């Protein structure tokens, strides 16, 4: 039975029946009881598409992915997406991932907004100056940023505490006697990379140390670039005795480069990687700055976006989770 047939059977208008089923306050309680009882008796199920159109919602959340993207083969990213998927399914919504070419990323946001394909977006890999977020804010389109950006207006975001993570890493290495500490960064237009480098420089200065400019390399955001960056560090004289890698994607390449060069990790060179590194890929227990419960983090971003859609102000939807240090076999006492 459809809505029209149910309305005819009850001798009511379609509008009244629809409003009763959807809990509109202007429908009196007696009418609502009659409609709900009749709907239950005949096994009426509302058409989700028609219902979403009636309230101006698609019941779909989205995320735009510029390709080629190494995230699609990243177990951490996939765990995040699984968390998001579980959360949208639990609330009878859907999630779409929209792959686009890098040069078409920003126009794709405009297309997505104009087409009303989704009710809200999760914006990944935020930049220091992020035109995607500026575009969404100008349009008043609901979004949650996975990361922060430099913008003078309140917006909803989920992030980890970059300062705390770098503090943990530097302090741990200093406690093991290291002073020549290198930092390998992702591209510095990414907000997380910029924040982590700035904190690293402050930590070194507070310890009375000045980082060697040759030991500060960026543009490392995958295995190959991490491998190449580590080769550059090994060619330095003097070499650093320890290195912090600000992302796990290049961390695998860093560890592989050291192993291929015959360097004993944890003795001749200590390494800390931000993010979980698959042990199966490199066969070693890497010291990490871990971001706990990535699956839950994905679900939380969906919950925040849903709260935003329900009217919660964006300034009340700003969360920063704390990373933790997980010591492994890749950090040892400095022997120099």
N, C-alpha and C positions, 0 to 999 in steps of 0.2 A: 504494500500500500504506500502511495506517495502522499505528499503533504496536501495536495488538492483533494484527494479522495478522503483523507482523514478529516479535513475541514468540512466537506459535504456531509459526511456521516454524523458529524457533531452539530451541523447546522450553524457553523461559525465561519467567519471569513478566514482566508489563508493567513492574513496579517495577524489576526488575533491568535490563531493556533501557533504560528511561528514564534510570536513574541512570548507566548506561554511556555513553549518548549525551551526557549533560550533564556528564560528567567527575567524578562523585562519587568521592572517594578510597577509599571502602569497597569499591568494585568492583575486583577484581584486574585486573592489566594484561592477562592472557591473555583473560579474558572481554570486556574492553573492546575488544581487537583483533578478536575474533570478531564482536561486535555492529557495530562500525564498518565492518568489511569487508562484512558482509551488507547493511547499510544502503546502502553505496555501490553494491553490486552491483545491488540492486533499485531504486535511485534514490529511496530514502526521504527525504522532506523533513518535518521536524517542523512541526506546526501552531503558528504563532507565538502565536495566541490561547490555545490550550490550554497551551502552554509557559509563557506569562506568568501564567496563572491558577495553574499548579502551583507557581510560585516566589513567588506573591503580588505580582507586579508587573504594571503595565499597559503598560510600555515607552512611556509617554507623559509628556512634560513640558508644563507649561502656564504661561500668563501671563494674568492678569486685567486687562482694560482698562476703566476707567470711561468711559462716554460721556455727553455728547458729548466726544470727544477730538480735539484738533487734531493729535495724533501720527499719525493715519491718513493725513494728507496731507503728512507730514513726510518728506523724502527721507533725512534722517539716521536717523530711527527705522526706516524701511523697510530701510535698509542693515543696521542692527543686527539686525532680524528675519531678513533674508536670511542673515546669518552664523549665527544660531541654527539656522535651518532646515537649512542645509548641514551643520552639525555633528550634528544629530540624525539626519538621513538617512544620514550616513556611518556611524553606529553602529546603524543599523536600528531607530531609534526614531521617534516622531512628536512633533509640537509642535502644541498647540492654543492659540489666542488666544480668550479668552472675554470678549466685550463685555458690560458690565453697566451699569445706571444708577448714577450716583454714590452715591445713597442706599442702594443695595444692594451696594456694593462689599465691605464687611466681612462681611456675611452670606454673600456668595458664596465667600469663603475658607473659611468653616466648611462650606458645602455641598460644596465641592470636596474638602476633606479627608475628610469623612464618606462621600462616595460612592466614594472610591478611583478617581476618574477619571484621576488623574495620580499619578506617583511623586514629583514634586517641582515646585516653582514658582520662577519668576523674579519678584521683586517690584520694580516700576519706580517711579520718582519718589518715593524715600523721603522721609519727613517728619522734622522734628526730633524729634517724639514720634510714633512710628508704631505705631498699635494693630494694624495688619496683622501687622507683624513680632512684636510682643508675643504676638499670638494664635497664630502659627505656632510660636513658641518654647515657649509653654505646652503646645501639643499635641505637641511633638517632631516636627513635620512638616518634611521636608527643603526648604530654600529657599536661593537665592542672591539677595542684595539688589543691585540696580543702584543703588548709592549707599549712603551710610552713614546712621546714625541714632544718637540718644542712648539707649543701653540698656546696662545694667551686666551684660553677659553676652557670651561670644564667639559670633559668628555669621559666616557666609560672606558676603563682599561683594566687589564689583568697583566701582571708582570712579576718578575722575581727581583729580589734586592741585589743589584749589581755590586753596590758598595760592600755589603756584608760578604758576598762570595769572594771578591778579590782580597778583602781583609783576611779572610780565612786562609787563602792560598799563600799570600805573601808572608803572613805570620808563621805559617807552618814551615816554609822554606827558610826563613830567617832563624827559626828555632833549630834548624838542622845545619846552621853555619853557612848558608849560602848568601852571597852578596852580589855576585854577577848573575842577576836573574833577567832572563829575556821574556818578552811578551809577544806572542803571535796572535794577531787580531784578524777578525773578519773585516770586510770593507768598512771604513770609518764613517760612511754615510748612514750605516745602520745604527740605530740608537743604542742598542745593547753594546755594540763594539766600542762606540765612542765613550759611553759611560764607564765601561770597564777599563779602558785605557787611561782615562782621566784619574780614576781611583787608583790604579796601579802607580802612576807617577806620583800621586800624593803620598801613597804608602811608602814608596821608596824614599821620598824626601823626608818624611817623618822619621825614617830609620837612619837618616844621615847619609843616604846613598843617592847617587845619580845614575840613572839608567844609561847605558851606552846606546847612542842612537842607532848603531849597527845591530843592536839586539832588539829593536822595536820594528817588527815587520807586520804589514797588514795585507789585505786582499786574499787572505787564506780562509776559504769557506767550503772546501771539499778535500777529498783525500789527496788529489794531485797537487793542489796549491799548498796544502799542509806539508807534503813530502818535499816540495821544492823549497819552501821557506826553511825547513829544518836543514836542508843541505846548505843553504846560505849561512845559517848560524854555525854549522860545523866548519865552514871555511874561514870563519872569523879568527883573529888572533889578538887577544886571547878569546877563547870560546867562553860562552856563559857556562856556569856549572848547573844551572837549572832553567827550566822554561815553563811558563804558564801558557796554555793554549785556550783561547776564550770561547771555543766552540768544539763540540765533539765530532763534527763532520770532518774538520781538518785534523783533529786529534789522532785519528786512525792513521793518516798519512805521516804525521810526525813520528809516531812510535815505529811505524814500518821503516822510515828513513833511518832511524837510529839503529834498528836491528840489522838492516842491510849494510850499514857502515861498520858493523861489528862493535858498536858502543854498548857497554853493559849498563842498561837502564837501572837507575837507583844507586849506582856506584860512580860511574864516570859522568853520568848526566841524569839529573832528576827531572821528572815531568809531572805536572798536574794539568788535567784537562777539565774544562767546564762542560759538564754534561756526561751522560752515560755512554761509555764506549763498549761495544760488543766484544766480550772476551773471546768469542769464537773466531773473530776476525784477526786477532793479533796474538792470542794465546798468553796474555799477561794481565795480571790484576792491576789496573791503572788507578792511581790516586785521582779522585775526581771531586769537583764541586758539583754535587748532585742537586737536581730540582725534583723534590719528592712528589710522588703520586701524579705523574703526568696525565694518566687516564682521568683522574678526578679533576685536574686542571681544565681539561677539555670540556668536561661536563659543567664545570663552574662557569666557564665563559658563555655557554648556552643559557644557563640559568640567569646570568647577568643580562644577557640580551633579551630574554623573555621578560625580566623585570623592567627593563627599559621600555619595552613595548607596552607594558601594563601601566606605565606612567611614572615609574620611579625616576627621580632626577639623576642625571649622569654623574654629578658630583658625589652621589651616594653609592655609586657603583665603580669604585676604584680600589683594587686589591693588589697588594704586594706580598707575595709569599717569600718565606725565608729559605735560602739554599743551605745545604749542610756539607761539611767536609767528610769524605769517605777515604781514609788513608789506605793506600795499597802498596804494591811492591815497587812502584816507580819513583819513590822518594827515599833518599838515604842521606847520611851525613856527608857534608862537603869534605873531600879528601885533600883539597889544596890549602 
